[in-house]
Amino acid sequence: MLYPYMTLGDGTEILHSQIIEEDEIEKVEVHFERAFENGFVSARFVLPQYEVIVRDNVSEEELEFFKEFLEHNAHLIYEFAKTGGINIAKYL
Protein backbone atom coordinates (compact mmCIF):
# COMPACT_ATOMS: atom_id res chain seq x y z
CA MET A 1 0.00 0.00 0.00
CA LEU A 2 1.17 3.54 -0.73
CA TYR A 3 0.47 6.46 1.58
CA PRO A 4 0.32 10.09 0.40
CA TYR A 5 3.19 12.27 1.57
CA MET A 6 3.04 15.52 -0.38
CA THR A 7 1.86 17.22 -3.57
CA LEU A 8 4.36 19.60 -5.18
CA GLY A 9 3.39 22.86 -6.87
CA ASP A 10 3.64 21.29 -10.34
CA GLY A 11 1.14 18.57 -9.38
CA THR A 12 3.71 15.85 -8.67
CA GLU A 13 2.27 13.45 -6.09
CA ILE A 14 4.71 11.84 -3.66
CA LEU A 15 3.69 8.60 -1.98
CA HIS A 16 5.52 6.12 0.21
CA SER A 17 5.18 2.51 1.29
CA GLN A 18 5.15 1.10 4.78
CA ILE A 19 8.45 -0.16 6.21
CA ILE A 20 9.67 -3.17 4.26
CA GLU A 21 12.11 -5.34 6.19
CA GLU A 22 14.58 -7.13 3.95
CA ASP A 23 17.88 -8.68 5.07
CA GLU A 24 17.47 -6.94 8.44
CA ILE A 25 17.35 -3.52 6.72
CA GLU A 26 14.30 -1.26 6.95
CA LYS A 27 13.46 -0.08 3.43
CA VAL A 28 10.80 2.29 2.11
CA GLU A 29 9.68 2.75 -1.50
CA VAL A 30 8.91 6.33 -2.52
CA HIS A 31 6.89 7.01 -5.66
CA PHE A 32 6.75 10.30 -7.61
CA GLU A 33 3.99 10.74 -10.22
CA ARG A 34 2.58 13.59 -12.30
CA ALA A 35 0.10 13.50 -15.16
CA PHE A 36 0.89 15.18 -18.46
CA GLU A 37 -0.84 15.29 -21.84
CA ASN A 38 0.56 11.93 -23.04
CA GLY A 39 0.51 9.95 -19.80
CA PHE A 40 2.49 10.12 -16.59
CA VAL A 41 5.90 11.11 -15.36
CA SER A 42 6.80 8.58 -12.69
CA ALA A 43 9.79 7.44 -10.70
CA ARG A 44 10.12 5.08 -7.76
CA PHE A 45 13.07 4.91 -5.38
CA VAL A 46 14.05 2.52 -2.62
CA LEU A 47 15.47 4.02 0.55
CA PRO A 48 18.01 3.90 2.13
CA GLN A 49 19.95 3.16 -1.09
CA TYR A 50 18.21 5.90 -3.15
CA GLU A 51 18.04 3.28 -5.90
CA VAL A 52 15.73 4.05 -8.85
CA ILE A 53 13.51 1.02 -9.53
CA VAL A 54 10.96 2.65 -11.88
CA ARG A 55 11.55 5.48 -14.30
CA ASP A 56 9.02 6.57 -16.96
CA ASN A 57 9.17 9.87 -18.87
CA VAL A 58 11.51 11.42 -16.27
CA SER A 59 14.31 13.74 -17.38
CA GLU A 60 17.74 13.61 -15.76
CA GLU A 61 17.04 17.01 -14.21
CA GLU A 62 13.79 15.77 -12.64
CA LEU A 63 15.47 12.59 -11.41
CA GLU A 64 18.18 14.64 -9.70
CA PHE A 65 15.53 16.87 -8.13
CA PHE A 66 13.67 13.81 -6.79
CA LYS A 67 16.90 12.39 -5.34
CA GLU A 68 17.72 15.69 -3.65
CA PHE A 69 14.16 15.92 -2.33
CA LEU A 70 14.57 12.45 -0.80
CA GLU A 71 17.89 13.36 0.79
CA HIS A 72 16.11 16.17 2.65
CA ASN A 73 12.94 14.22 3.50
CA ALA A 74 14.02 10.59 4.03
CA HIS A 75 14.01 10.88 7.83
CA LEU A 76 10.40 12.13 7.81
CA ILE A 77 9.27 9.56 5.26
CA TYR A 78 10.72 6.78 7.44
CA GLU A 79 8.83 8.10 10.48
CA PHE A 80 5.54 8.25 8.58
CA ALA A 81 6.16 4.82 7.03
CA LYS A 82 6.46 3.36 10.54
CA THR A 83 3.08 4.78 11.59
CA GLY A 84 1.02 4.15 8.45
CA GLY A 85 1.38 7.51 6.76
CA ILE A 86 0.54 11.07 7.72
CA ASN A 87 -2.79 11.25 9.52
CA ILE A 88 -3.63 14.93 9.15
CA ALA A 89 -7.37 14.43 9.70
CA LYS A 90 -6.92 13.92 13.42
CA TYR A 91 -5.43 17.42 13.67
CA LEU A 92 -8.25 19.21 11.83
DSSP file (Angstrom, degrees, kcal/mol; ACC not computed):
  #  RESIDUE AA STRUCTURE BP1 BP2  ACC     N-H-->O    O-->H-N    N-H-->O    O-->H-N    TCO  KAPPA ALPHA  PHI   PSI    X-CA   Y-CA   Z-CA
    1    1 A M              0   0    0      0, 0.0    17,-0.5     0, 0.0     2,-0.4   0.000 360.0 360.0 360.0 143.7    0.0    0.0    0.0
    2    2 A L        -     0   0    0     15,-0.2    15,-0.2    13,-0.0    28,-0.1  -0.903 360.0-154.6-110.4 139.3    1.2    3.5   -0.7
    3    3 A Y  E     -A   16   0A   0     13,-3.6    13,-2.5    -2,-0.4     2,-0.1  -0.897  24.9-109.9-111.3 139.5    0.5    6.5    1.6
    4    4 A P  E     +A   15   0A   0      0, 0.0    82,-0.7     0, 0.0    11,-0.2  -0.432  37.9 168.4 -67.8 140.2    0.3   10.1    0.4
    5    5 A Y  E     -     0   0A   0      9,-3.1     2,-0.3     1,-0.4    10,-0.2   0.717  57.3 -24.6-114.1 -51.5    3.2   12.3    1.6
    6    6 A M  E     -A   14   0A   0      8,-1.5     8,-2.8     2,-0.0     2,-0.5  -0.991  41.6-136.9-163.5 153.6    3.0   15.5   -0.4
    7    7 A T  E     -A   13   0A   0     -2,-0.3     6,-0.2     6,-0.2     2,-0.1  -0.992  28.4-142.7-117.7 124.1    1.9   17.2   -3.6
    8    8 A L    >   -     0   0    0      4,-2.8     3,-2.1    -2,-0.5    -2,-0.0  -0.334  29.4-100.4 -80.2 166.1    4.4   19.6   -5.2
    9    9 A G  T 3  S+     0   0    0      1,-0.3    -1,-0.1     2,-0.1    -2,-0.0   0.745 121.9  56.1 -59.1 -27.0    3.4   22.9   -6.9
   10   10 A D  T 3  S-     0   0    0      2,-0.1    -1,-0.3     1,-0.0    -2,-0.0   0.366 125.0 -99.6 -88.2   6.3    3.6   21.3  -10.3
   11   11 A G  S <  S+     0   0    0     -3,-2.1     2,-0.4     1,-0.3    24,-0.3   0.452  70.7 152.1  92.1   1.0    1.1   18.6   -9.4
   12   12 A T        -     0   0    0     22,-0.1    -4,-2.8    20,-0.1     2,-0.4  -0.528  35.1-147.1 -68.5 122.5    3.7   15.8   -8.7
   13   13 A E  E     -AB   7  33A   0     20,-3.6    20,-2.1    -2,-0.4     2,-0.5  -0.754   7.8-157.9 -90.6 137.0    2.3   13.4   -6.1
   14   14 A I  E     +AB   6  32A   0     -8,-2.8    -9,-3.1    -2,-0.4    -8,-1.5  -0.975  17.2 171.8-118.5 125.2    4.7   11.8   -3.7
   15   15 A L  E     -AB   4  31A   0     16,-2.6    16,-2.7    -2,-0.5     2,-0.3  -0.887  11.8-159.8-128.7 158.3    3.7    8.6   -2.0
   16   16 A H  E     -AB   3  30A   0    -13,-2.5   -13,-3.6    -2,-0.3    14,-0.2  -0.961  12.8-126.8-138.9 157.5    5.5    6.1    0.2
   17   17 A S        -     0   0    0     12,-2.3   -15,-0.2    -2,-0.3    68,-0.1  -0.273  35.7 -94.5 -86.3 178.4    5.2    2.5    1.3
   18   18 A Q        -     0   0    0    -17,-0.5    11,-0.4     1,-0.2     2,-0.2  -0.301  65.9 -65.6 -77.0 176.7    5.1    1.1    4.8
   19   19 A I        -     0   0    0     62,-0.9     2,-0.6     9,-0.1     9,-0.2  -0.506  51.3-158.1 -66.0 132.4    8.4   -0.2    6.2
   20   20 A I  E     -E   27   0B   0      7,-3.2     7,-3.0    -2,-0.2     2,-0.6  -0.967   4.9-150.5-114.8 116.0    9.7   -3.2    4.3
   21   21 A E  E     +E   26   0B   0     -2,-0.6     2,-0.4     5,-0.2     5,-0.2  -0.779  26.2 162.2 -91.7 124.2   12.1   -5.3    6.2
   22   22 A E  E >   -E   25   0B   0      3,-2.3     3,-1.4    -2,-0.6    -2,-0.1  -0.968  69.1 -11.2-144.5 122.5   14.6   -7.1    3.9
   23   23 A D  T 3  S-     0   0    0     -2,-0.4     3,-0.1     1,-0.3    -1,-0.1   0.881 127.0 -58.4  53.8  40.7   17.9   -8.7    5.1
   24   24 A E  T 3  S+     0   0    0      1,-0.2     2,-0.4     0, 0.0    -1,-0.3   0.690 114.5 118.3  63.6  21.4   17.5   -6.9    8.4
   25   25 A I  E <   -E   22   0B   0     -3,-1.4    -3,-2.3    -5,-0.0     2,-0.7  -0.971  64.5-131.6-117.9 132.1   17.3   -3.5    6.7
   26   26 A E  E     -E   21   0B   0     -2,-0.4     2,-0.3    -5,-0.2    -5,-0.2  -0.747  34.0-177.5 -84.0 117.3   14.3   -1.3    6.9
   27   27 A K  E     -E   20   0B   0     -7,-3.0    -7,-3.2    -2,-0.7     2,-0.4  -0.806  14.4-165.8-115.1 155.7   13.5   -0.1    3.4
   28   28 A V  E     - C   0  47A   0     19,-1.6    19,-3.1    -2,-0.3     2,-0.4  -0.996  13.9-141.7-138.5 134.9   10.8    2.3    2.1
   29   29 A E  E     - C   0  46A   0    -11,-0.4   -12,-2.3    -2,-0.4     2,-0.5  -0.830  16.2-163.2 -94.5 135.9    9.7    2.7   -1.5
   30   30 A V  E     -BC  16  45A   0     15,-2.4    15,-2.7    -2,-0.4     2,-0.4  -0.984   3.2-160.6-123.4 127.0    8.9    6.3   -2.5
   31   31 A H  E     -BC  15  44A   0    -16,-2.7   -16,-2.6    -2,-0.5     2,-0.4  -0.906   5.9-166.2-114.2 131.9    6.9    7.0   -5.7
   32   32 A F  E     +BC  14  43A   0     11,-3.3    11,-2.2    -2,-0.4     2,-0.3  -0.956  17.8 169.0-112.8 132.7    6.8   10.3   -7.6
   33   33 A E  E     +BC  13  42A   0    -20,-2.1   -20,-3.6    -2,-0.4     2,-0.3  -0.988  12.0 170.5-150.5 137.8    4.0   10.7  -10.2
   34   34 A R  E     - C   0  41A   0      7,-2.2     7,-3.1    -2,-0.3     2,-0.2  -0.985  28.1-128.0-145.4 133.1    2.6   13.6  -12.3
   35   35 A A  E     + C   0  40A   0     -2,-0.3     2,-0.3   -24,-0.3     5,-0.3  -0.515  29.8 173.4 -77.1 147.2    0.1   13.5  -15.2
   36   36 A F  E >   - C   0  39A   0      3,-2.7     3,-2.1    -2,-0.2    -2,-0.0  -0.896  50.4 -82.0-143.4 176.1    0.9   15.2  -18.5
   37   37 A E  T 3  S+     0   0    0      1,-0.3     3,-0.1    -2,-0.3    -2,-0.0   0.734 126.6  36.9 -56.8 -27.9   -0.8   15.3  -21.8
   38   38 A N  T 3  S-     0   0    0      1,-0.0     2,-0.4     0, 0.0    -1,-0.3   0.269 128.3 -70.0-109.2  11.2    0.6   11.9  -23.0
   39   39 A G  E <  S-C   36   0A   0     -3,-2.1    -3,-2.7     2,-0.0     2,-0.4  -0.970  75.9 -29.4 146.0-130.2    0.5    9.9  -19.8
   40   40 A F  E     -C   35   0A   0     -2,-0.4     2,-0.5    -5,-0.3    -5,-0.2  -0.969  30.0-141.9-134.9 146.5    2.5   10.1  -16.6
   41   41 A V  E     +C   34   0A   0     -7,-3.1    -7,-2.2    -2,-0.4     2,-0.4  -0.930  41.9 167.3 -94.8 125.9    5.9   11.1  -15.4
   42   42 A S  E     +CD  33  56A   0     14,-2.5    14,-3.0    -2,-0.5     2,-0.3  -0.999  20.2 171.4-148.3 146.2    6.8    8.6  -12.7
   43   43 A A  E     -CD  32  55A   0    -11,-2.2   -11,-3.3    -2,-0.4     2,-0.4  -0.989  11.6-161.2-148.2 142.5    9.8    7.4  -10.7
   44   44 A R  E     -CD  31  54A   0     10,-2.1     9,-3.2    -2,-0.3    10,-1.4  -0.996   9.5-171.6-130.3 133.7   10.1    5.1   -7.8
   45   45 A F  E     -CD  30  52A   0    -15,-2.7   -15,-2.4    -2,-0.4     2,-0.5  -0.823  16.9-138.7-118.1 155.9   13.1    4.9   -5.4
   46   46 A V  E  >> -CD  29  51A   0      5,-2.0     5,-1.6    -2,-0.3     4,-1.5  -0.982  34.2-119.3-114.6 125.8   14.0    2.5   -2.6
   47   47 A L  E  45S+C   28   0A   0    -19,-3.1   -19,-1.6    -2,-0.5    -2,-0.0  -0.806  86.7  28.7 -97.7 146.3   15.5    4.0    0.5
   48   48 A P  T  45S+     0   0    0      0, 0.0    -1,-0.3     0, 0.0   -21,-0.1  -0.980 126.9  45.8 -91.9   1.7   18.0    3.9    2.1
   49   49 A Q  T  45S-     0   0    0      2,-0.1    -2,-0.2    -3,-0.1     3,-0.1   0.689  91.8-136.9 -77.8 -17.1   19.9    3.2   -1.1
   50   50 A Y  T  <5 +     0   0    0     -4,-1.5     2,-0.3     1,-0.2    -3,-0.2   0.816  45.0 166.4  60.0  31.6   18.2    5.9   -3.2
   51   51 A E  E   < -D   46   0A   0     -5,-1.6    -5,-2.0     1,-0.0     2,-0.6  -0.619  36.8-131.1 -80.3 132.7   18.0    3.3   -5.9
   52   52 A V  E     +D   45   0A   0     -2,-0.3    -7,-0.3    -7,-0.2     3,-0.1  -0.754  32.9 166.9 -84.2 121.9   15.7    4.1   -8.8
   53   53 A I  E     +     0   0A   0     -9,-3.2     2,-0.4    -2,-0.6    -8,-0.2   0.586  67.8  31.5-111.7 -15.9   13.5    1.0   -9.5
   54   54 A V  E     +D   44   0A   0    -10,-1.4   -10,-2.1     2,-0.0    -1,-0.3  -0.996  60.7 169.4-139.7 136.8   11.0    2.6  -11.9
   55   55 A R  E     +D   43   0A   0     -2,-0.4     2,-0.4   -12,-0.2   -12,-0.2  -0.854   4.0 165.0-150.8 112.5   11.6    5.5  -14.3
   56   56 A D  E    S-D   42   0A   0    -14,-3.0   -14,-2.5    -2,-0.3     3,-0.1  -0.981  73.0 -18.5-132.9 120.7    9.0    6.6  -17.0
   57   57 A N  S    S+     0   0    0     -2,-0.4     2,-0.5     1,-0.2    -1,-0.1   0.775  92.7 142.3  60.1  30.7    9.2    9.9  -18.9
   58   58 A V        -     0   0    0    -16,-0.2    -1,-0.2   -17,-0.1     2,-0.1  -0.898  43.4-140.1-107.4 126.2   11.5   11.4  -16.3
   59   59 A S     >  -     0   0    0     -2,-0.5     4,-2.5     1,-0.1     5,-0.2  -0.335  26.3-110.9 -75.1 163.8   14.3   13.7  -17.4
   60   60 A E  H  > S+     0   0    0      1,-0.2     4,-2.3     2,-0.2     5,-0.2   0.886 120.3  54.3 -60.7 -38.9   17.7   13.6  -15.8
   61   61 A E  H  > S+     0   0    0      2,-0.2     4,-2.1     1,-0.2    -1,-0.2   0.923 109.9  45.6 -62.6 -45.3   17.0   17.0  -14.2
   62   62 A E  H  > S+     0   0    0      2,-0.2     4,-2.8     1,-0.2    -2,-0.2   0.912 110.9  53.5 -64.2 -41.8   13.8   15.8  -12.6
   63   63 A L  H  X S+     0   0    0     -4,-2.5     4,-2.3     1,-0.2    -2,-0.2   0.906 109.4  48.2 -60.4 -42.5   15.5   12.6  -11.4
   64   64 A E  H  X S+     0   0    0     -4,-2.3     4,-2.4     2,-0.2    -1,-0.2   0.885 110.5  51.8 -65.0 -38.9   18.2   14.6   -9.7
   65   65 A F  H  X S+     0   0    0     -4,-2.1     4,-2.8     2,-0.2    -2,-0.2   0.935 109.8  49.2 -62.2 -45.2   15.5   16.9   -8.1
   66   66 A F  H  X S+     0   0    0     -4,-2.8     4,-2.4     1,-0.2    -2,-0.2   0.908 111.2  49.8 -61.3 -42.4   13.7   13.8   -6.8
   67   67 A K  H  X S+     0   0    0     -4,-2.3     4,-2.1     2,-0.2    -1,-0.2   0.923 112.4  46.9 -62.4 -44.1   16.9   12.4   -5.3
   68   68 A E  H  X S+     0   0    0     -4,-2.4     4,-1.5     2,-0.2    -2,-0.2   0.906 109.9  53.9 -64.4 -41.3   17.7   15.7   -3.7
   69   69 A F  H  X S+     0   0    0     -4,-2.8     4,-1.2     1,-0.2     3,-0.4   0.929 109.5  48.6 -56.5 -46.0   14.2   15.9   -2.3
   70   70 A L  H  X S+     0   0    0     -4,-2.4     4,-2.3     1,-0.2     3,-0.3   0.878 104.5  58.4 -63.9 -38.5   14.6   12.5   -0.8
   71   71 A E  H  < S+     0   0    0     -4,-2.1    -1,-0.2     1,-0.2     4,-0.2   0.853 112.9  40.7 -59.1 -33.6   17.9   13.4    0.8
   72   72 A H  H  < S+     0   0    0     -4,-1.5    -1,-0.2    -3,-0.4    -2,-0.2   0.650 126.3  33.3 -88.1 -16.7   16.1   16.2    2.6
   73   73 A N  H >X S+     0   0    0     -4,-1.2     4,-2.6    -3,-0.3     3,-0.6   0.464  83.5  99.9-119.4  -4.0   12.9   14.2    3.5
   74   74 A A  H 3X S+     0   0    0     -4,-2.3     4,-2.6     1,-0.2     5,-0.2   0.876  82.8  54.5 -56.3 -41.7   14.0   10.6    4.0
   75   75 A H  H 3> S+     0   0    0     -4,-0.2     4,-1.5     1,-0.2    -1,-0.2   0.885 112.4  43.6 -62.1 -38.0   14.0   10.9    7.8
   76   76 A L  H <> S+     0   0    0     -3,-0.6     4,-2.6     2,-0.2     5,-0.2   0.910 111.7  53.0 -71.3 -43.1   10.4   12.1    7.8
   77   77 A I  H  X S+     0   0    0     -4,-2.6     4,-2.5     1,-0.2    -2,-0.2   0.905 108.1  51.5 -60.2 -41.7    9.3    9.6    5.3
   78   78 A Y  H  X S+     0   0    0     -4,-2.6     4,-1.6    -5,-0.2    -1,-0.2   0.921 109.7  49.8 -59.8 -44.2   10.7    6.8    7.4
   79   79 A E  H  X S+     0   0    0     -4,-1.5     4,-0.9     1,-0.2    -2,-0.2   0.925 113.9  44.3 -62.3 -44.6    8.8    8.1   10.5
   80   80 A F  H  X>S+     0   0    0     -4,-2.6     5,-3.4     1,-0.2     4,-0.5   0.853 109.2  57.1 -69.4 -33.3    5.5    8.3    8.6
   81   81 A A  H  <5S+     0   0    0     -4,-2.5   -62,-0.9    -5,-0.2     3,-0.5   0.835 104.2  53.8 -64.6 -32.1    6.2    4.8    7.0
   82   82 A K  H  <5S+     0   0    0     -4,-1.6    -1,-0.2     1,-0.2    -2,-0.2   0.782 114.3  40.6 -71.3 -27.0    6.5    3.4   10.5
   83   83 A T  H  <5S-     0   0    0     -4,-0.9    -1,-0.2    -3,-0.4    -2,-0.2   0.319 122.0 -95.3-107.8   7.4    3.1    4.8   11.6
   84   84 A G  T  <5S-     0   0    0     -4,-0.5    -3,-0.2    -3,-0.5    -4,-0.1   0.813  76.5 -58.9  85.4  30.4    1.0    4.1    8.5
   85   85 A G  S   <S-     0   0    0     -5,-3.4     2,-0.3    -8,-0.1   -80,-0.1  -0.129  83.7 -40.0  92.1 172.6    1.4    7.5    6.8
   86   86 A I        -     0   0    0    -82,-0.7     2,-0.6     1,-0.1     3,-0.2  -0.579  47.4-161.5 -73.1 132.2    0.5   11.1    7.7
   87   87 A N    >   +     0   0    0     -2,-0.3     3,-0.7     1,-0.2     4,-0.2  -0.684  25.4 158.3-116.7  76.0   -2.8   11.3    9.5
   88   88 A I  G >>  +     0   0    0     -2,-0.6     3,-2.4     1,-0.2     4,-0.7   0.814  60.3  75.1 -69.3 -31.2   -3.6   14.9    9.2
   89   89 A A  G >4 S+     0   0    0      1,-0.3     3,-1.0     2,-0.2    -1,-0.2   0.820  87.4  60.3 -55.1 -34.1   -7.4   14.4    9.7
   90   90 A K  G <4 S+     0   0    0     -3,-0.7    -1,-0.3     1,-0.2    -2,-0.2   0.703 104.5  51.2 -69.4 -15.6   -6.9   13.9   13.4
   91   91 A Y  G <4        0   0    0     -3,-2.4    -1,-0.2    -4,-0.2    -2,-0.2   0.564 360.0 360.0 -95.3 -10.1   -5.4   17.4   13.7
   92   92 A L    <<        0   0    0     -3,-1.0    -1,-0.2    -4,-0.7    -2,-0.2   0.459 360.0 360.0 -88.1 360.0   -8.2   19.2   11.8
